[in-house]
């Protein structure tokens, strides 16, 4: 079954936003991955862990009605020595999501779902919220990376828009 065009469009925007977050982590060592501009701010590693968990919980858990156990508060404590394990997790989750979304139709976007924090929400509004949330974290990750590079005295990387 081929995916619904609207669902495919939402998923494309979400995927590209998460990929942009990962581009901010490319080539970083452990100290840089876990660097925080403020004690109360998130590191680039935290942002990657958090957005993956958010996408998984919302798409697979809410929209696709799968049992997903999420420990949201733990996401913000995450630390890593390299990006590879998180990147592998993202690749695995993308495959699972793509497979599940291919089974849905626009009728699934019209239906209401029970979200653990948002209450009743349509599938369409859920996909919009996920895409918006991911895009917000793109800006967050790019700013965090720019602050990191500035704090370390490195030239800022080229941006692709």
N, C-alpha and C positions, 0 to 999 in steps of 0.2 A: 504494500500500500504506500503510495507516495504521500508526503506530508501536505497538509493544508497550507495554502500559500500565505495566509495571515499568520499562522503559527510559525511557519518557516521564516517569515520576516522578523517576528519577535525574537525567535531563537538566534537568528543571525546577528541582530543588534546586541543581544546579551552576550553571545560568544565573542564578538569582536571587542566589546568592552572589557571582558575578563582577559582576553589576550593582550589588550593594551596595558592592563595592570601588570601582567607578567613581563611585558617588555621593559617595565621599570625595574625589574629585578635582575635582568640579564647582566651577567658578568660580575655580580656583587659577591663579596666574601661574607662570611658569617657576621662579622661586626657591623657591616653595612646593612645586611638583611634585617638585623634586629635593632638598628639605630632608631631612636625616637627623637623628634625635634623638641619634645617636652616630655616630662615624666608621665603626664596624663594623655599623651598622644599615642597613636598607633604606628607601629613600624610597618615597613613594606611587607615583611613576612606575615604579620598579623592581617593586613589588608587582603593578601592573597588567600590565606586560610579562611578568613571570614566570608569573602565573596563566594568562594567555592561552596562553603557550607550553606550559605543563603540560597544560592541557585539550586543546589541539590534538594534542600528541604522544601523550597517553594514549588519547584517544578515536579520533582519526583514524589515528594511527600504530599503536597496539597493537590496539585493539578492532576497527578497520575495516581493518587491514592495508594502510594506505597508506604510501607513502614520505614520511616527514616528516623533514626535517633540522633538528635542534635544537642550538643552541649554548648550553647551560644556563648555563655560567659567564659568558657575555657578558650574559645577562639581568640579572645583578646589577650590571653596570657601566652599564646603560642610563641615559640622560639625555634629557630632552625639553623643548622650548620650549612645547608645548601638549599637551593631552590628545587633541585631534582625531585625529591619525594612529593612535594606539593604539585609540581608540574605534572608528574605522572598521575597523581590523583585527579587533576583537572582533565587530563586526556581520557582517563577511565570514565569519569562522570559524563563527559561530553558524549561518549559512545552510548552510555546507558540512556541519557536524556534523548538523544537523536532517535534511538530505537523506540522509546516510549512515545515521543511526540508524533512519530509517523503513524501511530494508531489512533490519533485524535483528529477531530474535525471541528469546524466552526461551531457546531452545537455544543462542544465541550467548553468553548470560550464563553458561550451564552449562559451556561449553567452557573449556579452559585455553589461555592465551596466554603467550608468552615476553616478559617485561618486561625492558628493558635494565638496570634496577637492582634490581628485586624478584624476578627469576627467574620461575618458573612461578606463574601467578595466574589464577583464573577471571575471566570477564568481569564477573560480579556483584561479586566482591571488588575488582576494578579500579574499577568505578563507585563503590563505597563509598569507596575510597581517594581518588578524585578529589573526590567530594563533601566528604569530611572535610577534605582539604587546602584546598579552596576556602573552606570555613567557617572554618578556622583563620586563613586570610589575611584574612577579613572582620574578625575581631577585631584582627588585627595592623594593618590599615589604619585601623580606627576609632581605635585607641589612638594610632597615629602622627599621624593628623589632630588628635586632641585635644591631643597634645603640641605639635604645630605651632601650633595656635591659641593655646595657653597661652603658648608662647615668644614669639609675636608680639603678645600682649596683646589678642587678639580673643575675643569671647564664643563659647562652644562652640555649634555648630549643634544644632538640635532633632533628636532621633532618632526614627525610625519603627521600631517593633518588629514 
